[in-house]
Each structure stands twice: as structure tokens, then as C-alpha cells.
Amino acid sequence: MKVSDILRVKGNTLYTITPDEPLAEAANTMADKDIGSLVVMEHGDLVGMLTFREVIVAIVGNGGQVGGTLVRKAMDDHPVTCTLETDLDEIRRIMLERHARYMPVMDKRMLMGVISFYDVAKAVVDSQNFENKMLKAYIRDWPAEDESS
């Protein structure tokens, strides 16, 4: 299974923000949309990733206040990315190694979507459920052995 398969099922709704917007606005967007990340874009290019983890770290670092902090100061400016052709097993390995819960999907310099650890886990479970269903159907339809053999 490839990243393109996950995005096809998930859909392609993207939420972005610019690096010079207030962190408070980003946090409000994440809360309103019930999402865990925003892709940070500047002049059409991916420049960072903002997740609830970065928001919390910024708030704690600012004495429990968001204050006037900008997204640029809080964002991960070197997010790990993947392509539409990246294999699901590779994505799982990368996400576990890098502790990445969200990963932008790129096609050259164009943002195609974002996959989350949840999306990956769901794809694995759905794939296993389908395989189990097929195996059970195969076993149920197993031809009876000829008694003369």
C-alpha cells in the first residue's frame, strides 16, 4: 500500500497557515477544525509544520501564555515529508523513528496532503480486516476432499 492509497480514502482537505500569523490564531483554527496539525506555507512553499506538540511547547516556554508568539517561532521548520509513492511500511518506520505524528505528502514542491499516525494505523487495520475476511471466505469455500483418495 502506498501513501496515495491512504490519501484517496482520507480525502484531500488541507489546512494551512503562514509563518507570520499569531500562534493563538493557529491554535484556534486547530481547535475549531478538530485537527492536530497545520501545514505552514510561505509563497507557495512548505516551510514548516505546526502540531499540537509545538503549540504546547511554545505555551509552556512562554509561562503558560500564547502571548504574541508567531507561528514561525513555534513551528518545526524541518518537517519530515514523504511522497505519494512512499510505501506504508516505510511511513510507519519513519513516523516511529522520528516521533512524527503528522507528515506532509509532497509531489516535488507541491503539497498533496498530510497523513497522520491515525491515518496510517487505520490503513493497516483496514488492510488486515480485508485480508482476514478474504482468508475466512477462502477457508469456508475450501473444496471437500474426495473420500476415495
N, CA, C and O atoms as a GROMACS GRO file, in nm:
protein
  596
    1MET      N    1   0.084  -0.118   0.000
    1MET     CA    2   0.000   0.000   0.000
    1MET      C    3   0.089   0.124   0.000
    1MET      O    4   0.194   0.128   0.065
    2LYS      N    5   0.046   0.224  -0.073
    2LYS     CA    6   0.122   0.349  -0.088
    2LYS      C    7   0.048   0.465  -0.020
    2LYS      O    8  -0.070   0.455   0.012
    3VAL      N    9   0.120   0.574  -0.001
    3VAL     CA   10   0.061   0.695   0.058
    3VAL      C   11  -0.056   0.743  -0.027
    3VAL      O   12  -0.155   0.792   0.028
    4SER      N   13  -0.046   0.730  -0.158
    4SER     CA   14  -0.155   0.774  -0.246
    4SER      C   15  -0.284   0.700  -0.214
    4SER      O   16  -0.392   0.758  -0.226
    5ASP      N   17  -0.275   0.573  -0.173
    5ASP     CA   18  -0.395   0.495  -0.136
    5ASP      C   19  -0.459   0.552  -0.010
    5ASP      O   20  -0.582   0.559   0.000
    6ILE      N   21  -0.376   0.592   0.086
    6ILE     CA   22  -0.428   0.650   0.211
    6ILE      C   23  -0.497   0.783   0.182
    6ILE      O   24  -0.607   0.808   0.232
    7LEU      N   25  -0.434   0.868   0.100
    7LEU     CA   26  -0.494   0.998   0.069
    7LEU      C   27  -0.624   0.983  -0.010
    7LEU      O   28  -0.716   1.063   0.006
    8ARG      N   29  -0.630   0.882  -0.096
    8ARG     CA   30  -0.751   0.860  -0.176
    8ARG      C   31  -0.870   0.832  -0.084
    8ARG      O   32  -0.981   0.881  -0.108
    9VAL      N   33  -0.848   0.753   0.021
    9VAL     CA   34  -0.954   0.719   0.116
    9VAL      C   35  -0.984   0.837   0.208
    9VAL      O   36  -1.099   0.868   0.237
   10LYS      N   37  -0.878   0.902   0.254
   10LYS     CA   38  -0.890   1.010   0.351
   10LYS      C   39  -0.952   1.136   0.291
   10LYS      O   40  -1.028   1.206   0.359
   11GLY      N   41  -0.922   1.164   0.168
   11GLY     CA   42  -0.966   1.290   0.107
   11GLY      C   43  -0.851   1.388   0.108
   11GLY      O   44  -0.743   1.358   0.160
   12ASN      N   45  -0.872   1.505   0.053
   12ASN     CA   46  -0.760   1.597   0.038
   12ASN      C   47  -0.784   1.734   0.100
   12ASN      O   48  -0.735   1.835   0.050
   13THR      N   49  -0.860   1.738   0.208
   13THR     CA   50  -0.880   1.864   0.279
   13THR      C   51  -0.750   1.902   0.349
   13THR      O   52  -0.694   1.822   0.424
   14LEU      N   53  -0.702   2.023   0.323
   14LEU     CA   54  -0.577   2.071   0.382
   14LEU      C   55  -0.601   2.200   0.459
   14LEU      O   56  -0.678   2.287   0.416
   15TYR      N   57  -0.536   2.212   0.571
   15TYR     CA   58  -0.541   2.335   0.648
   15TYR      C   59  -0.398   2.389   0.657
   15TYR      O   60  -0.306   2.320   0.700
   16THR      N   61  -0.383   2.513   0.615
   16THR     CA   62  -0.250   2.575   0.614
   16THR      C   63  -0.254   2.707   0.689
   16THR      O   64  -0.360   2.761   0.719
   17ILE      N   65  -0.136   2.755   0.719
   17ILE     CA   66  -0.119   2.883   0.787
   17ILE      C   67   0.013   2.941   0.740
   17ILE      O   68   0.099   2.867   0.692
   18THR      N   69   0.031   3.070   0.753
   18THR     CA   70   0.159   3.131   0.718
   18THR      C   71   0.244   3.146   0.844
   18THR      O   72   0.189   3.150   0.954
   19PRO      N   73   0.374   3.154   0.830
   19PRO     CA   74   0.461   3.161   0.948
   19PRO      C   75   0.447   3.290   1.028
   19PRO      O   76   0.486   3.294   1.145
   20ASP      N   77   0.393   3.396   0.968
   20ASP     CA   78   0.383   3.523   1.038
   20ASP      C   79   0.248   3.547   1.103
   20ASP      O   80   0.219   3.658   1.148
   21GLU      N   81   0.163   3.444   1.107
   21GLU     CA   82   0.035   3.457   1.176
   21GLU      C   83   0.055   3.427   1.325
   21GLU      O   84   0.146   3.353   1.362
   22PRO      N   85  -0.029   3.484   1.409
   22PRO     CA   86  -0.017   3.460   1.553
   22PRO      C   87  -0.043   3.312   1.588
   22PRO      O   88  -0.130   3.247   1.530
   23LEU      N   89   0.033   3.263   1.682
   23LEU     CA   90   0.016   3.125   1.728
   23LEU      C   91  -0.124   3.104   1.785
   23LEU      O   92  -0.181   2.996   1.771
   24ALA      N   93  -0.179   3.207   1.849
   24ALA     CA   94  -0.314   3.197   1.904
   24ALA      C   95  -0.416   3.168   1.794
   24ALA      O   96  -0.508   3.089   1.814
   25GLU      N   97  -0.399   3.231   1.678
   25GLU     CA   98  -0.490   3.206   1.566
   25GLU      C   99  -0.477   3.062   1.516
   25GLU      O  100  -0.576   2.997   1.484
   26ALA      N  101  -0.354   3.014   1.512
   26ALA     CA  102  -0.329   2.875   1.470
   26ALA      C  103  -0.396   2.778   1.567
   26ALA      O  104  -0.461   2.683   1.525
   27ALA      N  105  -0.379   2.803   1.696
   27ALA     CA  106  -0.440   2.716   1.798
   27ALA      C  107  -0.592   2.719   1.787
   27ALA      O  108  -0.657   2.615   1.801
   28ASN      N  109  -0.649   2.837   1.762
   28ASN     CA  110  -0.794   2.847   1.744
   28ASN      C  111  -0.841   2.767   1.622
   28ASN      O  112  -0.943   2.698   1.629
   29THR      N  113  -0.767   2.777   1.512
   29THR     CA  114  -0.802   2.701   1.392
   29THR      C  115  -0.797   2.552   1.419
   29THR      O  116  -0.887   2.477   1.379
   30MET      N  117  -0.691   2.508   1.489
   30MET     CA  118  -0.678   2.365   1.520
   30MET      C  119  -0.793   2.318   1.608
   30MET      O  120  -0.845   2.208   1.588
   31ALA      N  121  -0.832   2.399   1.704
   31ALA     CA  122  -0.944   2.363   1.793
   31ALA      C  123  -1.076   2.364   1.718
   31ALA      O  124  -1.156   2.272   1.732
   32ASP      N  125  -1.100   2.468   1.638
   32ASP     CA  126  -1.226   2.480   1.563
   32ASP      C  127  -1.245   2.367   1.463
   32ASP      O  128  -1.356   2.316   1.447
   33LYS      N  129  -1.138   2.328   1.396
   33LYS     CA  130  -1.146   2.225   1.292
   33LYS      C  131  -1.122   2.085   1.347
   33LYS      O  132  -1.134   1.986   1.274
   34ASP      N  133  -1.088   2.075   1.477
   34ASP     CA  134  -1.059   1.948   1.542
   34ASP      C  135  -0.948   1.873   1.467
   34ASP      O  136  -0.962   1.756   1.431
   35ILE      N  137  -0.838   1.946   1.445
   35ILE     CA  138  -0.723   1.888   1.375
   35ILE      C  139  -0.598   1.903   1.463
   35ILE      O  140  -0.592   1.990   1.550
   36GLY      N  141  -0.503   1.818   1.440
   36GLY     CA  142  -0.382   1.819   1.522
   36GLY      C  143  -0.264   1.886   1.458
   36GLY      O  144  -0.157   1.894   1.519
   37SER      N  145  -0.281   1.935   1.334
   37SER     CA  146  -0.167   1.998   1.268
   37SER      C  147  -0.211   2.098   1.164
   37SER      O  148  -0.322   2.093   1.111
   38LEU      N  149  -0.120   2.190   1.137
   38LEU     CA  150  -0.136   2.285   1.027
   38LEU      C  151  -0.007   2.285   0.947
   38LEU      O  152   0.102   2.282   1.004
   39VAL      N  153  -0.018   2.288   0.818
   39VAL     CA  154   0.099   2.298   0.732
   39VAL      C  155   0.132   2.447   0.719
   39VAL      O  156   0.044   2.528   0.692
   40VAL      N  157   0.258   2.480   0.739
   40VAL     CA  158   0.300   2.620   0.732
   40VAL      C  159   0.354   2.646   0.592
   40VAL      O  160   0.454   2.586   0.551
   41MET      N  161   0.288   2.736   0.520
   41MET     CA  162   0.323   2.767   0.382
   41MET      C  163   0.361   2.913   0.369
   41MET      O  164   0.302   3.000   0.434
   42GLU      N  165   0.461   2.939   0.284
   42GLU     CA  166   0.502   3.076   0.257
   42GLU      C  167   0.538   3.086   0.109
   42GLU      O  168   0.625   3.014   0.061
   43HIS      N  169   0.471   3.174   0.039
   43HIS     CA  170   0.493   3.195  -0.105
   43HIS      C  171   0.480   3.064  -0.183
   43HIS      O  172   0.556   3.038  -0.276
   44GLY      N  173   0.382   2.981  -0.144
   44GLY     CA  174   0.355   2.856  -0.213
   44GLY      C  175   0.448   2.741  -0.177
   44GLY      O  176   0.437   2.633  -0.236
   45ASP      N  177   0.539   2.762  -0.083
   45ASP     CA  178   0.632   2.657  -0.044
   45ASP      C  179   0.606   2.611   0.099
   45ASP      O  180   0.567   2.690   0.185
   46LEU      N  181   0.629   2.482   0.123
   46LEU     CA  182   0.622   2.427   0.258
   46LEU      C  183   0.743   2.478   0.334
   46LEU      O  184   0.857   2.457   0.293
   47VAL      N  185   0.718   2.546   0.447
   47VAL     CA  186   0.829   2.597   0.528
   47VAL      C  187   0.828   2.540   0.669
   47VAL      O  188   0.923   2.560   0.746
   48GLY      N  189   0.722   2.468   0.705
   48GLY     CA  190   0.718   2.410   0.838
   48GLY      C  191   0.589   2.335   0.865
   48GLY      O  192   0.499   2.327   0.781
   49MET      N  193   0.585   2.280   0.984
   49MET     CA  194   0.469   2.205   1.031
   49MET      C  195   0.441   2.249   1.174
   49MET      O  196   0.533   2.259   1.256
   50LEU      N  197   0.317   2.274   1.204
   50LEU     CA  198   0.278   2.312   1.338
   50LEU      C  199   0.180   2.208   1.389
   50LEU      O  200   0.074   2.188   1.330
   51THR      N  201   0.217   2.141   1.498
   51THR     CA  202   0.128   2.042   1.558
   51THR      C  203   0.096   2.087   1.699
   51THR      O  204   0.154   2.182   1.751
   52PHE      N  205   0.001   2.016   1.760
   52PHE     CA  206  -0.034   2.050   1.899
   52PHE      C  207   0.089   2.039   1.989
   52PHE      O  208   0.096   2.109   2.090
   53ARG      N  209   0.185   1.955   1.954
   53ARG     CA  210   0.308   1.942   2.033
   53ARG      C  211   0.385   2.073   2.035
   53ARG      O  212   0.427   2.118   2.142
   54GLU      N  213   0.404   2.135   1.919
   54GLU     CA  214   0.477   2.262   1.913
   54GLU      C  215   0.400   2.375   1.983
   54GLU      O  216   0.460   2.462   2.045
   55VAL      N  217   0.268   2.371   1.973
   55VAL     CA  218   0.187   2.472   2.039
   55VAL      C  219   0.205   2.462   2.191
   55VAL      O  220   0.224   2.564   2.258
   56ILE      N  221   0.199   2.342   2.244
   56ILE     CA  222   0.214   2.322   2.389
   56ILE      C  223   0.353   2.364   2.435
   56ILE      O  224   0.367   2.431   2.537
   57VAL      N  225   0.457   2.324   2.360
   57VAL     CA  226   0.594   2.362   2.397
   57VAL      C  227   0.609   2.514   2.400
   57VAL      O  228   0.672   2.568   2.490
   58ALA      N  229   0.550   2.582   2.301
   58ALA     CA  230   0.559   2.729   2.295
   58ALA      C  231   0.487   2.792   2.414
   58ALA      O  232   0.537   2.888   2.473
   59ILE      N  233   0.370   2.740   2.448
   59ILE     CA  234   0.293   2.795   2.561
   59ILE      C  235   0.369   2.775   2.692
   59ILE      O  236   0.378   2.867   2.773
   60VAL      N  237   0.422   2.656   2.713
   60VAL     CA  238   0.498   2.628   2.835
   60VAL      C  239   0.622   2.717   2.841
   60VAL      O  240   0.656   2.770   2.947
   61GLY      N  241   0.689   2.734   2.728
   61GLY     CA  242   0.808   2.818   2.722
   61GLY      C  243   0.779   2.965   2.745
   61GLY      O  244   0.870   3.043   2.775
   62ASN      N  245   0.653   3.004   2.730
   62ASN     CA  246   0.613   3.144   2.746
   62ASN      C  247   0.534   3.161   2.877
   62ASN      O  248   0.449   3.250   2.887
   63GLY      N  249   0.563   3.077   2.975
   63GLY     CA  250   0.499   3.091   3.105
   63GLY      C  251   0.351   3.060   3.108
   63GLY      O  252   0.277   3.116   3.189
   64GLY      N  253   0.307   2.972   3.019
   64GLY     CA  254   0.165   2.934   3.016
   64GLY      C  255   0.078   3.025   2.933
   64GLY      O  256  -0.045   3.012   2.935
   65GLN      N  257   0.139   3.116   2.859
   65GLN     CA  258   0.063   3.211   2.777
   65GLN      C  259   0.104   3.196   2.630
   65GLN      O  260   0.218   3.163   2.598
   66VAL      N  261   0.009   3.222   2.542
   66VAL     CA  262   0.042   3.225   2.399
   66VAL      C  263   0.109   3.358   2.368
   66VAL      O  264   0.206   3.364   2.292
   67GLY      N  265   0.057   3.463   2.426
   67GLY     CA  266   0.113   3.597   2.404
   67GLY      C  267   0.112   3.634   2.257
   67GLY      O  268   0.020   3.598   2.184
   68GLY      N  269   0.213   3.704   2.215
   68GLY     CA  270   0.223   3.750   2.076
   68GLY      C  271   0.309   3.659   1.991
   68GLY      O  272   0.354   3.699   1.884
   69THR      N  273   0.332   3.537   2.037
   69THR     CA  274   0.416   3.442   1.964
   69THR      C  275   0.362   3.419   1.823
   69THR      O  276   0.242   3.403   1.802
   70LEU      N  277   0.452   3.418   1.728
   70LEU     CA  278   0.416   3.389   1.589
   70LEU      C  279   0.439   3.242   1.559
   70LEU      O  280   0.520   3.176   1.624
   71VAL      N  281   0.366   3.192   1.461
   71VAL     CA  282   0.380   3.053   1.418
   71VAL      C  283   0.526   3.022   1.386
   71VAL      O  284   0.574   2.913   1.420
   72ARG      N  285   0.597   3.114   1.322
   72ARG     CA  286   0.736   3.095   1.282
   72ARG      C  287   0.825   3.052   1.399
   72ARG      O  288   0.915   2.969   1.383
   73LYS      N  289   0.798   3.108   1.517
   73LYS     CA  290   0.881   3.078   1.634
   73LYS      C  291   0.852   2.939   1.690
   73LYS      O  292   0.941   2.875   1.746
   74ALA      N  293   0.729   2.891   1.674
   74ALA     CA  294   0.688   2.763   1.733
   74ALA      C  295   0.698   2.644   1.639
   74ALA      O  296   0.714   2.531   1.684
   75MET      N  297   0.690   2.668   1.509
   75MET     CA  298   0.678   2.558   1.412
   75MET      C  299   0.806   2.474   1.403
   75MET      O  300   0.915   2.518   1.439
   76ASP      N  301   0.788   2.352   1.353
   76ASP     CA  302   0.900   2.266   1.317
   76ASP      C  303   0.939   2.308   1.176
   76ASP      O  304   0.864   2.287   1.081
   77ASP      N  305   1.057   2.368   1.162
   77ASP     CA  306   1.095   2.421   1.030
   77ASP      C  307   1.169   2.318   0.944
   77ASP      O  308   1.217   2.353   0.836
   78HIS      N  309   1.178   2.195   0.989
   78HIS     CA  310   1.236   2.086   0.909
   78HIS      C  311   1.150   1.961   0.922
   78HIS      O  312   1.197   1.857   0.969
   79PRO      N  313   1.023   1.970   0.881
   79PRO     CA  314   0.936   1.852   0.897
   79PRO      C  315   0.977   1.740   0.802
   79PRO      O  316   1.020   1.764   0.689
   80VAL      N  317   0.961   1.619   0.849
   80VAL     CA  318   0.986   1.503   0.765
   80VAL      C  319   0.869   1.492   0.667
   80VAL      O  320   0.754   1.509   0.706
   81THR      N  321   0.900   1.464   0.541
   81THR     CA  322   0.796   1.455   0.438
   81THR      C  323   0.805   1.320   0.367
   81THR      O  324   0.900   1.244   0.385
   82CYS      N  325   0.704   1.292   0.288
   82CYS     CA  326   0.704   1.171   0.206
   82CYS      C  327   0.642   1.207   0.070
   82CYS      O  328   0.600   1.320   0.048
   83THR      N  329   0.638   1.109  -0.018
   83THR     CA  330   0.578   1.129  -0.150
   83THR      C  331   0.455   1.039  -0.164
   83THR      O  332   0.429   0.955  -0.078
   84LEU      N  333   0.382   1.057  -0.270
   84LEU     CA  334   0.265   0.973  -0.298
   84LEU      C  335   0.304   0.827  -0.317
   84LEU      O  336   0.223   0.737  -0.292
   85GLU      N  337   0.427   0.803  -0.359
   85GLU     CA  338   0.472   0.667  -0.387
   85GLU      C  339   0.539   0.597  -0.269
   85GLU      O  340   0.576   0.480  -0.279
   86THR      N  341   0.555   0.668  -0.157
   86THR     CA  342   0.618   0.607  -0.041
   86THR      C  343   0.531   0.493   0.010
   86THR      O  344   0.409   0.507   0.023
   87ASP      N  345   0.594   0.380   0.040
   87ASP     CA  346   0.525   0.261   0.086
   87ASP      C  347   0.482   0.276   0.232
   87ASP      O  348   0.550   0.340   0.311
   88LEU      N  349   0.370   0.216   0.266
   88LEU     CA  350   0.314   0.224   0.401
   88LEU      C  351   0.413   0.176   0.507
   88LEU      O  352   0.423   0.236   0.614
   89ASP      N  353   0.486   0.068   0.479
   89ASP     CA  354   0.584   0.017   0.576
   89ASP      C  355   0.694   0.119   0.602
   89ASP      O  356   0.740   0.133   0.716
   90GLU      N  357   0.736   0.190   0.499
   90GLU     CA  358   0.838   0.294   0.513
   90GLU      C  359   0.784   0.411   0.596
   90GLU      O  360   0.855   0.466   0.680
   91ILE      N  361   0.658   0.448   0.574
   91ILE     CA  362   0.596   0.556   0.650
   91ILE      C  363   0.591   0.519   0.798
   91ILE      O  364   0.622   0.601   0.884
   92ARG      N  365   0.551   0.396   0.827
   92ARG     CA  366   0.544   0.353   0.968
   92ARG      C  367   0.682   0.362   1.033
   92ARG      O  368   0.695   0.409   1.146
   93ARG      N  369   0.784   0.316   0.962
   93ARG     CA  370   0.920   0.319   1.015
   93ARG      C  371   0.964   0.463   1.042
   93ARG      O  372   1.017   0.493   1.150
   94ILE      N  373   0.944   0.551   0.945
   94ILE     CA  374   0.985   0.692   0.960
   94ILE      C  375   0.910   0.758   1.075
   94ILE      O  376   0.971   0.826   1.158
   95MET      N  377   0.779   0.739   1.080
   95MET     CA  378   0.700   0.802   1.186
   95MET      C  379   0.743   0.755   1.324
   95MET      O  380   0.749   0.835   1.418
   96LEU      N  381   0.773   0.628   1.337
   96LEU     CA  382   0.819   0.577   1.466
   96LEU      C  383   0.958   0.628   1.501
   96LEU      O  384   0.982   0.668   1.614
   97GLU      N  385   1.048   0.626   1.404
   97GLU     CA  386   1.186   0.673   1.428
   97GLU      C  387   1.190   0.820   1.466
   97GLU      O  388   1.261   0.859   1.559
   98ARG      N  389   1.114   0.902   1.396
   98ARG     CA  390   1.119   1.047   1.414
   98ARG      C  391   1.013   1.101   1.510
   98ARG      O  392   1.005   1.222   1.532
   99HIS      N  393   0.932   1.011   1.567
   99HIS     CA  394   0.823   1.051   1.656
   99HIS      C  395   0.732   1.152   1.586
   99HIS      O  396   0.684   1.247   1.647
  100ALA      N  397   0.710   1.130   1.457
  100ALA     CA  398   0.628   1.220   1.376
  100ALA      C  399   0.483   1.171   1.374
  100ALA      O  400   0.455   1.059   1.331
  101ARG      N  401   0.394   1.254   1.420
  101ARG     CA  402   0.252   1.217   1.420
  101ARG      C  403   0.182   1.264   1.292
  101ARG      O  404   0.075   1.215   1.257
  102TYR      N  405   0.244   1.359   1.224
  102TYR     CA  406   0.188   1.415   1.101
  102TYR      C  407   0.298   1.428   0.998
  102TYR      O  408   0.410   1.467   1.032
  103MET      N  409   0.267   1.396   0.873
  103MET     CA  410   0.369   1.402   0.769
  103MET      C  411   0.310   1.462   0.641
  103MET      O  412   0.217   1.407   0.583
  104PRO      N  413   0.366   1.576   0.597
  104PRO     CA  414   0.322   1.632   0.469
  104PRO      C  415   0.360   1.540   0.354
  104PRO      O  416   0.467   1.480   0.353
  105VAL      N  417   0.271   1.530   0.257
  105VAL     CA  418   0.294   1.449   0.138
  105VAL      C  419   0.324   1.545   0.024
  105VAL      O  420   0.243   1.633  -0.008
  106MET      N  421   0.440   1.529  -0.038
  106MET     CA  422   0.485   1.621  -0.142
  106MET      C  423   0.498   1.550  -0.276
  106MET      O  424   0.533   1.432  -0.283
  107ASP      N  425   0.469   1.623  -0.381
  107ASP     CA  426   0.498   1.580  -0.518
  107ASP      C  427   0.588   1.689  -0.575
  107ASP      O  428   0.542   1.794  -0.621
  108LYS      N  429   0.717   1.663  -0.571
  108LYS     CA  430   0.820   1.764  -0.596
  108LYS      C  431   0.801   1.875  -0.493
  108LYS      O  432   0.820   1.851  -0.374
  109ARG      N  433   0.765   1.996  -0.534
  109ARG     CA  434   0.747   2.106  -0.438
  109ARG      C  435   0.600   2.132  -0.407
  109ARG      O  436   0.569   2.226  -0.334
  110MET      N  437   0.510   2.050  -0.462
  110MET     CA  438   0.367   2.072  -0.440
  110MET      C  439   0.315   1.986  -0.324
  110MET      O  440   0.337   1.865  -0.319
  111LEU      N  441   0.245   2.052  -0.231
  111LEU     CA  442   0.184   1.984  -0.118
  111LEU      C  443   0.060   1.910  -0.167
  111LEU      O  444  -0.032   1.970  -0.223
  112MET      N  445   0.057   1.778  -0.144
  112MET     CA  446  -0.054   1.695  -0.189
  112MET      C  447  -0.151   1.659  -0.076
  112MET      O  448  -0.266   1.623  -0.101
  113GLY      N  449  -0.104   1.669   0.047
  113GLY     CA  450  -0.187   1.633   0.160
  113GLY      C  451  -0.102   1.613   0.284
  113GLY      O  452   0.019   1.638   0.283
  114VAL      N  453  -0.165   1.569   0.389
  114VAL     CA  454  -0.096   1.536   0.514
  114VAL      C  455  -0.153   1.404   0.562
  114VAL      O  456  -0.275   1.384   0.562
  115ILE      N  457  -0.064   1.314   0.604
  115ILE     CA  458  -0.112   1.191   0.664
  115ILE      C  459  -0.072   1.192   0.811
  115ILE      O  460   0.033   1.243   0.849
  116SER      N  461  -0.157   1.134   0.891
  116SER     CA  462  -0.132   1.129   1.035
  116SER      C  463  -0.103   0.986   1.076
  116SER      O  464  -0.127   0.891   1.001
  117PHE      N  465  -0.051   0.972   1.197
  117PHE     CA  466  -0.027   0.840   1.252
  117PHE      C  467  -0.159   0.763   1.257
  117PHE      O  468  -0.162   0.642   1.235
  118TYR      N  469  -0.268   0.834   1.288
  118TYR     CA  470  -0.401   0.772   1.288
  118TYR      C  471  -0.436   0.717   1.149
  118TYR      O  472  -0.486   0.605   1.137
  119ASP      N  473  -0.411   0.796   1.044
  119ASP     CA  474  -0.440   0.752   0.908
  119ASP      C  475  -0.364   0.623   0.875
  119ASP      O  476  -0.418   0.531   0.813
  120VAL      N  477  -0.237   0.619   0.916
  120VAL     CA  478  -0.154   0.502   0.891
  120VAL      C  479  -0.208   0.381   0.968
  120VAL      O  480  -0.221   0.272   0.912
  121ALA      N  481  -0.238   0.401   1.096
  121ALA     CA  482  -0.291   0.291   1.178
  121ALA      C  483  -0.423   0.240   1.120
  121ALA      O  484  -0.446   0.119   1.115
  122LYS      N  485  -0.510   0.331   1.078
  122LYS     CA  486  -0.638   0.292   1.019
  122LYS      C  487  -0.618   0.212   0.891
  122LYS      O  488  -0.687   0.112   0.869
  123ALA      N  489  -0.524   0.254   0.807
  123ALA     CA  490  -0.496   0.183   0.683
  123ALA      C  491  -0.447   0.040   0.712
  123ALA      O  492  -0.485  -0.054   0.643
  124VAL      N  493  -0.362   0.027   0.812
  124VAL     CA  494  -0.310  -0.106   0.849
  124VAL      C  495  -0.424  -0.195   0.899
  124VAL      O  496  -0.436  -0.310   0.856
  125VAL      N  497  -0.508  -0.143   0.989
  125VAL     CA  498  -0.619  -0.221   1.042
  125VAL      C  499  -0.718  -0.258   0.932
  125VAL      O  500  -0.763  -0.372   0.924
  126ASP      N  501  -0.752  -0.162   0.845
  126ASP     CA  502  -0.844  -0.190   0.734
  126ASP      C  503  -0.787  -0.298   0.642
  126ASP      O  504  -0.860  -0.387   0.597
  127SER      N  505  -0.659  -0.291   0.614
  127SER     CA  506  -0.594  -0.390   0.528
  127SER      C  507  -0.596  -0.528   0.594
  127SER      O  508  -0.624  -0.627   0.527
  128GLN      N  509  -0.568  -0.533   0.723
  128GLN     CA  510  -0.571  -0.661   0.794
  128GLN      C  511  -0.712  -0.718   0.800
  128GLN      O  512  -0.731  -0.838   0.784
  129ASN      N  513  -0.811  -0.632   0.822
  129ASN     CA  514  -0.950  -0.678   0.825
  129ASN      C  515  -0.991  -0.735   0.691
  129ASN      O  516  -1.058  -0.839   0.684
  130PHE      N  517  -0.952  -0.668   0.582
  130PHE     CA  518  -0.985  -0.717   0.448
  130PHE      C  519  -0.917  -0.852   0.424
  130PHE      O  520  -0.980  -0.944   0.372
  131GLU      N  521  -0.790  -0.863   0.461
  131GLU     CA  522  -0.716  -0.988   0.442
  131GLU      C  523  -0.781  -1.100   0.524
  131GLU      O  524  -0.796  -1.212   0.474
  132ASN      N  525  -0.818  -1.073   0.648
  132ASN     CA  526  -0.884  -1.173   0.731
  132ASN      C  527  -1.016  -1.219   0.670
  132ASN      O  528  -1.048  -1.338   0.670
  133LYS      N  529  -1.091  -1.124   0.617
  133LYS     CA  530  -1.219  -1.155   0.553
  133LYS      C  531  -1.198  -1.247   0.432
  133LYS      O  532  -1.272  -1.344   0.413
  134MET      N  533  -1.097  -1.216   0.352
  134MET     CA  534  -1.068  -1.297   0.234
  134MET      C  535  -1.021  -1.438   0.274
  134MET      O  536  -1.061  -1.536   0.213
  135LEU      N  537  -0.938  -1.446   0.376
  135LEU     CA  538  -0.891  -1.577   0.423
  135LEU      C  539  -1.006  -1.661   0.478
  135LEU      O  540  -1.013  -1.781   0.452
  136LYS      N  541  -1.095  -1.598   0.554
  136LYS     CA  542  -1.210  -1.672   0.607
  136LYS      C  543  -1.301  -1.719   0.496
  136LYS      O  544  -1.352  -1.831   0.501
  137ALA      N  545  -1.322  -1.636   0.395
  137ALA     CA  546  -1.405  -1.676   0.281
  137ALA      C  547  -1.338  -1.791   0.206
  137ALA      O  548  -1.406  -1.883   0.160
  138TYR      N  549  -1.206  -1.786   0.193
  138TYR     CA  550  -1.133  -1.892   0.125
  138TYR      C  551  -1.145  -2.023   0.202
  138TYR      O  552  -1.169  -2.129   0.143
  139ILE      N  553  -1.129  -2.016   0.334
  139ILE     CA  554  -1.138  -2.137   0.416
  139ILE      C  555  -1.280  -2.194   0.412
  139ILE      O  556  -1.298  -2.315   0.404
  140ARG      N  557  -1.380  -2.106   0.418
  140ARG     CA  558  -1.519  -2.152   0.412
  140ARG      C  559  -1.549  -2.222   0.280
  140ARG      O  560  -1.627  -2.317   0.276
  141ASP      N  561  -1.488  -2.176   0.172
  141ASP     CA  562  -1.513  -2.232   0.039
  141ASP      C  563  -1.414  -2.342   0.002
  141ASP      O  564  -1.407  -2.384  -0.114
  142TRP      N  565  -1.337  -2.389   0.100
  142TRP     CA  566  -1.235  -2.492   0.074
  142TRP      C  567  -1.306  -2.615   0.017
  142TRP      O  568  -1.405  -2.662   0.075
  143PRO      N  569  -1.258  -2.666  -0.092
  143PRO     CA  570  -1.325  -2.783  -0.151
  143PRO      C  571  -1.311  -2.906  -0.060
  143PRO      O  572  -1.205  -2.932  -0.004
  144ALA      N  573  -1.420  -2.980  -0.048
  144ALA     CA  574  -1.418  -3.102   0.032
  144ALA      C  575  -1.329  -3.204  -0.038
  144ALA      O  576  -1.326  -3.212  -0.161
  145GLU      N  577  -1.255  -3.282   0.045
  145GLU     CA  578  -1.168  -3.384  -0.016
  145GLU      C  579  -1.253  -3.503  -0.060
  145GLU      O  580  -1.353  -3.539   0.003
  146ASP      N  581  -1.210  -3.562  -0.168
  146ASP     CA  582  -1.277  -3.679  -0.221
  146ASP      C  583  -1.247  -3.796  -0.128
  146ASP      O  584  -1.131  -3.821  -0.097
  147GLU      N  585  -1.351  -3.868  -0.082
  147GLU     CA  586  -1.333  -3.973   0.016
  147GLU      C  587  -1.260  -4.093  -0.041
  147GLU      O  588  -1.209  -4.175   0.036
  148SER      N  589  -1.252  -4.107  -0.172
  148SER     CA  590  -1.182  -4.223  -0.232
  148SER      C  591  -1.032  -4.204  -0.232
  148SER      O  592  -0.958  -4.298  -0.261
  149SER      N  593  -0.986  -4.083  -0.200
  149SER     CA  594  -0.842  -4.057  -0.202
  149SER      C  595  -0.773  -4.114  -0.082
  149SER      O  596  -0.652  -4.100  -0.069
   0.00000   0.00000   0.00000
